[in-house]
Amino acid sequence: MLKRSGTSQKKKDHQSWVDKGYRNEPTVTFIIQSHNKSLQVCHVLPKLRQYGDAEIIVIDDGSDKEHTERLVAALTGANEFLLRANDLFENVTYDKAIRLANGKYIALMQDDDDFDGTNWVERAVRLFEEHPQMAILGGKDGLEIAFEEDRQWAHGGPSQAEGDFCYVTSVNRAPMWINKTLYEQHLHHIDFRFAPFQFDDYELCARTWLSGLQVGWYDAGFRSLTAGGMRLWNTAFTNEQAERNGKLLYQLLAGKKEQLRTLVETARNA
């Protein structure tokens, strides 16, 4: 005997599902990492919806139920999803969200990002089309990777960003765009050895070049909604991660720095 819930349910059919407008293969997936900043995510959601051929995945990586409830209420579209975690931080949760994304191009974003219009999205899509071997495109900083030999430590170095677009050794978030096909074929994952955060973006970019692919930069025109976030309130932890992961980054890349330099220079001069 079927149990009854006491509430009526709207009858479903195939047409009602079609009418929701779900996209199996969107051009873009926006992935927003949020740590107890639901109000800021809700501020940018209407702007992201202006780009129609997209899906939105919000990572709720905080600890306050109020923010989870607000995000659940806000993400009402057929192409809008909420991934719930509890303080796993960027490395793990971005990796999991990338696996869920169906977009041809993925924009990794932060919960303090703000922008006007969709020109930054349209420009990124055009750049990927113009540069078919580009697996990663950054819209914030285009950087070298600096190697401190005396400390055996590596981190983001001087800016390499020039003009409207250029190839660079590394970019950091946000936005950080990913060509998902190239990512799946050649890069596969974000390196969990850098978890929970810090310098995994530099490692991913270096691995992109060493895999025969390219990393580009353009000015996305982002601005910050606020000064704050997980790093501001966890300075000691951030410093600990920088020390730990800076040494790991050096161990992985110090012997390949000249190869990286040559690969970037060759792409820029082609």
Buried (B, 14 or more C-beta within 10 A) or exposed (E): EEEEEEEEEEEEEEEEEEEEEEBEEBBBBBBBBBBBBBBBBBBBBEBBBEBEBBBBBBBBBBEEEEBBEBBBEBBEBEBBBBBEBEEBBBBBBBBBBBEEBBBBBBBBBBBBBBBEEBEBBEBBBEBBEEBEEBBBBBBBBBBBBBBEEEEEBBBBBEEBBEEEBBBBBBBBBBBBBBBBEBBEEBBEEBBEEBBBBBBBBBBBBBBBBBBEBBBBBBBBEBEEBEEBBBBEEBEEBBEEBBEBBBBBBBEBBBEBBEEBBEBBEEBEEE
